[in-house]
Amino acid sequence: MSNISILKEFWDFLKIKKKLWLLPIIIILVLTGLFMVLSETSAIAPLIYTLF
């Protein structure tokens, strides 16, 4: 199963079940995770320690 089909299935689930309020929560969780992973070895790392 490809990543695109998983995203399409998830989008269909959100539309059909009227759970679109979950979308902003998921986006923020993904962005926070990406921020933490990408800034592990950069100069932003001390900022993360103060945030969490």
KOLGU-4560 file (N, C-alpha, C; in nm, 3 decimals, padded with zeros to 5 digits):
<recs>
<n_xx: 00.085 n_yy: -00.118 n_zz: 00.000 ca_xx: 00.000 ca_yy: 00.000 ca_zz: 00.000 c_xx: 00.089 c_yy: 00.124 c_zz: 00.000 mol: A seq: 1 type: MET>
<n_xx: 00.063 n_yy: 00.213 n_zz: -00.089 ca_xx: 00.149 ca_yy: 00.332 ca_zz: -00.098 c_xx: 00.105 c_yy: 00.439 c_zz: 00.000 mol: A seq: 2 type: SER>
<n_xx: 00.195 n_yy: 00.534 n_zz: 00.024 ca_xx: 00.166 ca_yy: 00.643 ca_zz: 00.116 c_xx: 00.050 c_yy: 00.729 c_zz: 00.068 mol: A seq: 3 type: ASN>
<n_xx: 00.038 n_yy: 00.746 n_zz: -00.062 ca_xx: -00.069 ca_yy: 00.830 ca_zz: -00.116 c_xx: -00.204 c_yy: 00.766 c_zz: -00.090 mol: A seq: 4 type: ILE>
<n_xx: -00.214 n_yy: 00.636 n_zz: -00.103 ca_xx: -00.342 ca_yy: 00.570 ca_zz: -00.079 c_xx: -00.379 c_yy: 00.575 c_zz: 00.069 mol: A seq: 5 type: SER>
<n_xx: -00.280 n_yy: 00.569 n_zz: 00.156 ca_xx: -00.308 ca_yy: 00.580 ca_zz: 00.300 c_xx: -00.361 c_yy: 00.719 c_zz: 00.333 mol: A seq: 6 type: ILE>
<n_xx: -00.298 n_yy: 00.823 n_zz: 00.274 ca_xx: -00.346 ca_yy: 00.959 ca_zz: 00.296 c_xx: -00.486 c_yy: 00.979 c_zz: 00.238 mol: A seq: 7 type: LEU>
<n_xx: -00.513 n_yy: 00.919 n_zz: 00.122 ca_xx: -00.646 ca_yy: 00.931 ca_zz: 00.062 c_xx: -00.750 c_yy: 00.862 c_zz: 00.150 mol: A seq: 8 type: LYS>
<n_xx: -00.717 n_yy: 00.744 n_zz: 00.200 ca_xx: -00.809 ca_yy: 00.674 ca_zz: 00.290 c_xx: -00.836 c_yy: 00.755 c_zz: 00.416 mol: A seq: 9 type: GLU>
<n_xx: -00.731 n_yy: 00.815 n_zz: 00.471 ca_xx: -00.747 ca_yy: 00.894 ca_zz: 00.592 c_xx: -00.834 c_yy: 01.017 c_zz: 00.565 mol: A seq: 10 type: PHE>
<n_xx: -00.812 n_yy: 01.083 n_zz: 00.451 ca_xx: -00.894 ca_yy: 01.199 ca_zz: 00.415 c_xx: -01.040 c_yy: 01.158 c_zz: 00.396 mol: A seq: 11 type: TRP>
<n_xx: -01.064 n_yy: 01.044 n_zz: 00.330 ca_xx: -01.201 ca_yy: 00.995 ca_zz: 00.313 c_xx: -01.266 c_yy: 00.966 c_zz: 00.448 mol: A seq: 12 type: ASP>
<n_xx: -01.190 n_yy: 00.908 n_zz: 00.540 ca_xx: -01.243 ca_yy: 00.882 ca_zz: 00.674 c_xx: -01.284 c_yy: 01.012 c_zz: 00.743 mol: A seq: 13 type: PHE>
<n_xx: -01.197 n_yy: 01.114 n_zz: 00.734 ca_xx: -01.228 ca_yy: 01.242 ca_zz: 00.798 c_xx: -01.353 c_yy: 01.305 c_zz: 00.737 mol: A seq: 14 type: LEU>
<n_xx: -01.368 n_yy: 01.295 n_zz: 00.606 ca_xx: -01.485 ca_yy: 01.355 ca_zz: 00.540 c_xx: -01.613 c_yy: 01.279 c_zz: 00.573 mol: A seq: 15 type: LYS>
<n_xx: -01.608 n_yy: 01.147 n_zz: 00.563 ca_xx: -01.729 ca_yy: 01.067 ca_zz: 00.581 c_xx: -01.776 c_yy: 01.071 c_zz: 00.726 mol: A seq: 16 type: ILE>
<n_xx: -01.684 n_yy: 01.059 n_zz: 00.819 ca_xx: -01.721 ca_yy: 01.056 ca_zz: 00.962 c_xx: -01.735 c_yy: 01.194 c_zz: 01.023 mol: A seq: 17 type: LYS>
<n_xx: -01.719 n_yy: 01.299 n_zz: 00.941 ca_xx: -01.732 ca_yy: 01.439 ca_zz: 00.987 c_xx: -01.635 c_yy: 01.468 c_zz: 01.102 mol: A seq: 18 type: LYS>
<n_xx: -01.514 n_yy: 01.423 n_zz: 01.088 ca_xx: -01.410 ca_yy: 01.442 ca_zz: 01.189 c_xx: -01.305 c_yy: 01.542 c_zz: 01.141 mol: A seq: 19 type: LYS>
<n_xx: -01.346 n_yy: 01.643 n_zz: 01.067 ca_xx: -01.250 ca_yy: 01.739 ca_zz: 01.013 c_xx: -01.184 c_yy: 01.822 c_zz: 01.122 mol: A seq: 20 type: LEU>
<n_xx: -01.239 n_yy: 01.824 n_zz: 01.241 ca_xx: -01.177 ca_yy: 01.897 ca_zz: 01.351 c_xx: -01.046 c_yy: 01.830 c_zz: 01.394 mol: A seq: 21 type: TRP>
<n_xx: -01.024 n_yy: 01.705 n_zz: 01.355 ca_xx: -00.899 ca_yy: 01.636 ca_zz: 01.388 c_xx: -00.782 c_yy: 01.684 c_zz: 01.302 mol: A seq: 22 type: LEU>
<n_xx: -00.812 n_yy: 01.739 n_zz: 01.186 ca_xx: -00.708 ca_yy: 01.777 ca_zz: 01.092 c_xx: -00.608 c_yy: 01.878 c_zz: 01.148 mol: A seq: 23 type: LEU>
<n_xx: -00.652 n_yy: 01.988 n_zz: 01.212 ca_xx: -00.552 ca_yy: 02.082 ca_zz: 01.267 c_xx: -00.466 c_yy: 02.020 c_zz: 01.377 mol: A seq: 24 type: PRO>
<n_xx: -00.524 n_yy: 01.932 n_zz: 01.456 ca_xx: -00.447 ca_yy: 01.865 ca_zz: 01.562 c_xx: -00.338 c_yy: 01.778 c_zz: 01.501 mol: A seq: 25 type: ILE>
<n_xx: -00.372 n_yy: 01.704 n_zz: 01.398 ca_xx: -00.276 ca_yy: 01.615 ca_zz: 01.333 c_xx: -00.166 c_yy: 01.696 c_zz: 01.264 mol: A seq: 26 type: ILE>
<n_xx: -00.203 n_yy: 01.805 n_zz: 01.201 ca_xx: -00.104 ca_yy: 01.890 ca_zz: 01.134 c_xx: -00.005 c_yy: 01.947 c_zz: 01.235 mol: A seq: 27 type: ILE>
<n_xx: -00.054 n_yy: 01.993 n_zz: 01.347 ca_xx: 00.035 ca_yy: 02.050 ca_zz: 01.449 c_xx: 00.127 c_yy: 01.942 c_zz: 01.507 mol: A seq: 28 type: ILE>
<n_xx: 00.075 n_yy: 01.822 n_zz: 01.529 ca_xx: 00.159 ca_yy: 01.713 ca_zz: 01.579 c_xx: 00.269 c_yy: 01.676 c_zz: 01.479 mol: A seq: 29 type: LEU>
<n_xx: 00.234 n_yy: 01.671 n_zz: 01.352 ca_xx: 00.333 ca_yy: 01.638 ca_zz: 01.249 c_xx: 00.439 c_yy: 01.748 c_zz: 01.239 mol: A seq: 30 type: VAL>
<n_xx: 00.396 n_yy: 01.874 n_zz: 01.239 ca_xx: 00.492 ca_yy: 01.984 ca_zz: 01.231 c_xx: 00.584 c_yy: 01.988 c_zz: 01.352 mol: A seq: 31 type: LEU>
<n_xx: 00.530 n_yy: 01.962 n_zz: 01.471 ca_xx: 00.613 ca_yy: 01.959 ca_zz: 01.591 c_xx: 00.716 c_yy: 01.845 c_zz: 01.583 mol: A seq: 32 type: THR>
<n_xx: 00.673 n_yy: 01.730 n_zz: 01.537 ca_xx: 00.765 ca_yy: 01.618 ca_zz: 01.520 c_xx: 00.874 c_yy: 01.647 c_zz: 01.420 mol: A seq: 33 type: GLY>
<n_xx: 00.837 n_yy: 01.707 n_zz: 01.307 ca_xx: 00.937 ca_yy: 01.743 ca_zz: 01.206 c_xx: 01.035 c_yy: 01.846 c_zz: 01.259 mol: A seq: 34 type: LEU>
<n_xx: 00.983 n_yy: 01.944 n_zz: 01.333 ca_xx: 01.069 ca_yy: 02.046 ca_zz: 01.391 c_xx: 01.171 c_yy: 01.984 c_zz: 01.486 mol: A seq: 35 type: PHE>
<n_xx: 01.126 n_yy: 01.890 n_zz: 01.567 ca_xx: 01.217 ca_yy: 01.826 ca_zz: 01.662 c_xx: 01.321 c_yy: 01.740 c_zz: 01.592 mol: A seq: 36 type: MET>
<n_xx: 01.282 n_yy: 01.668 n_zz: 01.490 ca_xx: 01.376 ca_yy: 01.581 ca_zz: 01.419 c_xx: 01.477 c_yy: 01.663 c_zz: 01.341 mol: A seq: 37 type: VAL>
<n_xx: 01.432 n_yy: 01.768 n_zz: 01.273 ca_xx: 01.522 ca_yy: 01.847 ca_zz: 01.189 c_xx: 01.617 c_yy: 01.935 c_zz: 01.270 mol: A seq: 38 type: LEU>
<n_xx: 01.578 n_yy: 01.969 n_zz: 01.390 ca_xx: 01.662 ca_yy: 02.060 ca_zz: 01.467 c_xx: 01.747 c_yy: 01.987 c_zz: 01.572 mol: A seq: 39 type: SER>
<n_xx: 01.754 n_yy: 01.858 n_zz: 01.565 ca_xx: 01.833 ca_yy: 01.781 ca_zz: 01.662 c_xx: 01.980 c_yy: 01.821 c_zz: 01.660 mol: A seq: 40 type: GLU>
<n_xx: 02.034 n_yy: 01.838 n_zz: 01.543 ca_xx: 02.179 ca_yy: 01.863 ca_zz: 01.532 c_xx: 02.211 c_yy: 02.005 c_zz: 01.490 mol: A seq: 41 type: THR>
<n_xx: 02.117 n_yy: 02.094 n_zz: 01.502 ca_xx: 02.143 ca_yy: 02.230 ca_zz: 01.457 c_xx: 02.158 c_yy: 02.324 c_zz: 01.577 mol: A seq: 42 type: SER>
<n_xx: 02.168 n_yy: 02.451 n_zz: 01.546 ca_xx: 02.183 ca_yy: 02.552 ca_zz: 01.651 c_xx: 02.053 c_yy: 02.578 c_zz: 01.724 mol: A seq: 43 type: ALA>
<n_xx: 01.943 n_yy: 02.522 n_zz: 01.675 ca_xx: 01.812 ca_yy: 02.543 ca_zz: 01.738 c_xx: 01.791 c_yy: 02.447 c_zz: 01.854 mol: A seq: 44 type: ILE>
<n_xx: 01.876 n_yy: 02.348 n_zz: 01.870 ca_xx: 01.860 ca_yy: 02.246 ca_zz: 01.974 c_xx: 01.844 c_yy: 02.307 c_zz: 02.114 mol: A seq: 45 type: ALA>
<n_xx: 01.920 n_yy: 02.408 n_zz: 02.155 ca_xx: 01.896 ca_yy: 02.465 ca_zz: 02.289 c_xx: 01.757 c_yy: 02.525 c_zz: 02.305 mol: A seq: 46 type: PRO>
<n_xx: 01.699 n_yy: 02.575 n_zz: 02.198 ca_xx: 01.563 ca_yy: 02.627 ca_zz: 02.203 c_xx: 01.463 c_yy: 02.518 c_zz: 02.238 mol: A seq: 47 type: LEU>
<n_xx: 01.483 n_yy: 02.399 n_zz: 02.181 ca_xx: 01.391 ca_yy: 02.289 ca_zz: 02.209 c_xx: 01.397 c_yy: 02.251 c_zz: 02.355 mol: A seq: 48 type: ILE>
<n_xx: 01.514 n_yy: 02.252 n_zz: 02.416 ca_xx: 01.526 ca_yy: 02.215 ca_zz: 02.557 c_xx: 01.450 c_yy: 02.313 c_zz: 02.644 mol: A seq: 49 type: TYR>
<n_xx: 01.446 n_yy: 02.440 n_zz: 02.606 ca_xx: 01.373 ca_yy: 02.537 ca_zz: 02.686 c_xx: 01.223 c_yy: 02.525 c_zz: 02.665 mol: A seq: 50 type: THR>
<n_xx: 01.182 n_yy: 02.479 n_zz: 02.546 ca_xx: 01.039 ca_yy: 02.463 ca_zz: 02.521 c_xx: 00.981 c_yy: 02.342 c_zz: 02.591 mol: A seq: 51 type: LEU>
<n_xx: 01.055 n_yy: 02.233 n_zz: 02.596 ca_xx: 01.003 ca_yy: 02.111 ca_zz: 02.655 c_xx: 01.077 c_yy: 02.081 c_zz: 02.782 mol: A seq: 52 type: PHE>
</recs>
